[in-house]
Amino acid sequence: MTTTPRHFSPPAAPGTAQAAPSPASSVASALNIRWLALHDAAAPVARLAGLAPAPMGPAERMFPAALRELGGWRRALAEQGIDDLSAVLQSGIVALLAVHARGAAPTAAARALWDEFLSARAGLLGLAADGDAELR
């Protein structure tokens, strides 16, 4: 294969120092990872509910970047909301797996958890949208 992948960057030359990531970029990366992991965790819930996982539109994809710009109480509230929604999904998925393991249909419970995910996600996205309106 002679094509270089787009995400490839050659290593630094020996003896040259590479810049350490800034604390802000590390926090942003962690936030982005948590946001994407939240959606990855929600996808099987949608499937158990008999639905297709919700695609990530522009607002969902840009949410971590919007949070970086927000700062203050909105960012703190959004980060806490992500953590809370992660906890809800985690315990909900454990319960859905227990129901499934007993041979019962988890469809209704999965639908309720999926609806909760969508509602909470909309609330989180609203924080970024409200902050964006204030910046204009």
N, C-alpha and C positions, 0 to 999 in steps of 0.2 A: 504494500500500500504506500503510495507516494504522496498522498494528500495529508496536509497538516490539519488536525482538528482546529476548529475555530476557537475553542477554549484553551488551547495550548499556548503557553508562554515559555520561552526558553529559560533555562536556569541562569542565574546571574553568573557573571564571570568570576572565576576563583579570585579571592582577595577583595572583592567588592562587597560592601555592606548593603543589605536590603532594608528598606524602611519598614519599621514595625507598624502593624495596623494601628490606627488611632483608636482610643477608647470609644469614640462615637461610632466608628465603623464597626467595631466589635459588637457593640450593643445593637446596632442596626442589623447586623448579620444574625445575631441571636434572635431578635424580634422577627425577622423574616423567616427564619427556620421554624420558630414556634407557630407562626401564622400558617405556613405551608403544612406543618405537621398536623395542625388542627384540622385542616381540610382533608388531609390523607386519612386521618382517623374517622372523619365523618362519612367518607365514601362508602365503607361497608355497611354503615347504618342505613344509608339510602337504599342500598341493594337489598338489605333484609326487609326494608319497607316496601320493596317491589318498585322502587323508583330509580331513576338515573341520578347519579350525583350531580349536584348543581355545578355548572361550569363557572370558572373564575373569570368574570368580566374585568374590564379596565379598573373599576373601583376596587374590586377585591385584590387585583394584582398590585395596584399602587398603594394599598392601605399601609404597609409598613413604611414606605417613603413618606406618606402623608403624616404618619405618627412622628417620624423623626422631625418634621417641620413644626409640628404642634408644640411639643414640649409642655411643661407645666402640668396643671391638673388634668387636662384632657388626655395627655399621653399616659399619665399615671393611672387614670381611670380605665383607659383602653387596655393597658398592660394587665391590670387586675382582672378586667373582663375576659381577656384571653386565657389567663390562668384559671378563672372560674369555669369558663366554658370547657376547658380541657379536663377539669376535674369532673364536670357533669358527664362529658362524653365517656371518660374512662370508666366511671362507675356504671353508666348506662350500658356500655358495651359488655362489661362483665355480666350484668344482669341478663342482657340479651343472649349471651353465650350460654348462661345457665338454663334459660328457658329452652333454647335450641337443644341443649344436651339432654334435656328431659323429654324431648320428642314433641314438645308443643310448638305451635307456630308463633314466632316472635313478630309477625308482621305489624300488628296493631301497636305494640309497644315500640317497635322500631320507628313506626310512623310518628308517634308522639315525640320520640327523642329527636327525630329528623326535623320536625316542626320547631322544636325548641332550639335546635342548632341554627336553623334559618332565622328565627326571630332574634336570637342573641347576636348573630352575625350582623343582621340589619341594624341593630342598636349600636354595635361597635362601629360599623361603617358610617352611621349617622354622626358619631363623634368627630370623625375626620371631615365629613362634609360640613358640619357646623363650624369647625375650625377654619376650613378653607374659605367659607363665606366671610368670616371675620378678618381674614388676611387681605381681602380685596378692598 
